[in-house]
Amino acid sequence: MSELARYARQVVLREVGVNGQTLLRDSSALIVGLGGLGTPAALYLAGAGLGRLLLSDFDHVSESNLHRQILDRQADVGRPKVEAARQALHALNAECDLVCLPAPLDDAALLQAVREVDVVLDCSDNFPARFAINRACVQARRPLVSGAAIRFEGQLAVFDTGRAGACYACLYPAGGQAQERCEEAGILGPVVGAVGARQALAAIKLLLGLGLEAGTLWVWDALTQKEKRLIIPRDPRCPVCGNPDEP
């Protein structure tokens, strides 16, 4: 299949064109977490023609994942998530360079992975990971697309301190609140899928320079179909991106 034929529906868009498609081919992304957020995001990024995806997850596919983690199949239960994802994404787009990171990343390894890509998608499910990813993105000056979903609620935020925007720690204080997990609170598959798809869209827009949305928090209620956007102010005393010693 020729590249032009494969991406014809994107290339015809005035905002993409041949130059934009080439830019996507030359771009890379790190996806941390291959669950309900990361699997749809990975599918759309590989489908869009990104040249390189780094896939980070040290968990294995379980049967309880299958209702929302759309890369995985029944036969994948028990397999490492990164391997199941690599196989499915390769079947979708063999031209995409897929790099599996199957072990937990310490701060140094995470920073190295962030430095290797153009954009980072936080698809993790716990505050310690989110804070670590944010610190690495601030240090490496890489844009961060952060997603979360629980029950019927979804959130999306784009952070880009390289453009003097706020970071994740400006929005949530260190330590955060006790985070609910899907095991206890529940999650409907299409809700988390919609947020993951929005993460992929935000990443593509960042890479193409379209409608930059850094410094905003998108909140969506799937039951009422209501959504709102909130401005995230940069905290000058943020311990990660600001100067905490300022009075």
C-alpha positions, -999 to 999 in steps of 0.1 A, spaced: 0 0 0 14 34 -10 18 60 17 -4 85 -3 -32 59 -6 -31 49 30 -33 84 44 -53 100 16 -82 110 39 -58 129 61 -36 144 34 -67 159 17 -72 180 49 -59 215 43 -45 215 78 -25 183 72 -15 180 35 16 162 23 39 182 45 19 175 76 18 138 69 56 138 65 58 156 98 38 129 115 59 102 99 90 119 113 74 123 148 75 101 179 54 97 210 58 79 244 26 63 257 29 54 294 2 29 303 -15 5 279 -49 3 296 -83 18 286 -66 52 278 -34 40 262 -48 13 239 -72 36 218 -46 64 219 -19 40 205 -43 27 178 -51 62 165 -15 74 166 -2 43 147 -32 47 123 -24 83 118 11 74 106 34 84 135 68 70 127 78 58 162 59 49 193 75 40 227 51 18 247 56 16 284 37 -8 307 49 -36 330 15 -52 336 -1 -83 320 -34 -85 302 -62 -98 325 -97 -109 316 -112 -79 334 -93 -56 310 -110 -68 279 -142 -47 281 -123 -15 277 -87 -22 264 -95 -25 227 -61 -36 216 -63 -69 235 -81 -101 227 -91 -131 247 -60 -150 236 -39 -122 250 -49 -128 286 -17 -135 306 6 -118 280 26 -87 288 6 -57 277 34 -42 257 38 -74 236 1 -77 229 1 -40 219 31 -44 197 16 -73 178 -18 -55 173 -2 -22 163 22 -39 139 -7 -56 123 -23 -22 118 7 -4 106 39 -23 99 58 10 90 55 23 126 86 17 147 73 2 179 96 2 210 85 -19 240 94 -8 275 82 -37 296 99 -29 329 91 -2 355 109 30 346 129 47 374 133 85 371 165 82 350 150 57 325 117 77 323 136 109 316 156 92 289 125 79 272 108 113 274 139 129 258 136 105 228 102 116 217 83 147 206 52 143 228 42 122 259 8 107 266 2 100 303 -23 71 303 -13 58 337 -37 52 366 -20 65 397 -7 97 411 29 86 417 33 77 380 16 109 369 39 131 390 70 113 378 59 117 342 52 154 347 87 159 363 104 142 334 84 163 308 92 195 326 129 186 328 130 175 291 107 204 279 83 180 262 46 186 259 24 163 280 -11 151 272 -27 138 304 -60 118 305 -81 102 332 -115 85 334 -136 70 362 -172 59 362 -189 81 336 -164 110 340 -135 119 318 -107 145 320 -81 157 295 -54 183 300 -24 194 279 7 208 296 36 225 278 60 243 301 83 247 270 57 274 260 56 289 296 24 270 304 14 252 336 24 217 345 5 188 361 18 198 396 3 233 392 -31 216 389 -27 189 415 -6 194 447 21 170 455 7 137 468 -27 146 455 -59 131 469 -65 94 473 -72 83 438 -102 61 431 -95 30 410 -116 13 383 -117 -18 404 -138 -1 431 -155 28 413 -161 12 379 -157 25 344 -177 22 312 -155 12 282 -166 39 258 -159 66 284 -123 58 288 -120 51 251 -133 86 243 -107 101 265 -79 80 250 -91 91 215 -90 127 226 -55 122 239 -44 110 205 -61 139 188 -44 164 211 -11 148 205 -16 150 167 -26 186 169 5 194 190 27 177 164 11 196 135 9 229 154 -29 230 152 -50 247 179 -26 244 207 -46 238 239 -19 239 266 -30 251 299 -66 239 297 -85 211 315 -114 195 296 -140 178 318 -167 156 304 -198 139 319 -208 110 297 -242 106 313 -253 142 305 -230 148 275 -220 180 292 -184 193 290 -165 223 302 -131 237 299 -111 253 327 -80 274 324 -50 260 344 -30 289 357 7 284 361 17 284 398 49 305 402 56 286 434 51 252 418 79 228 431 83 213 397 81 241 371 81 273 393 102 288 420 89 274 453 112 297 473 94 328 461 74 346 489 
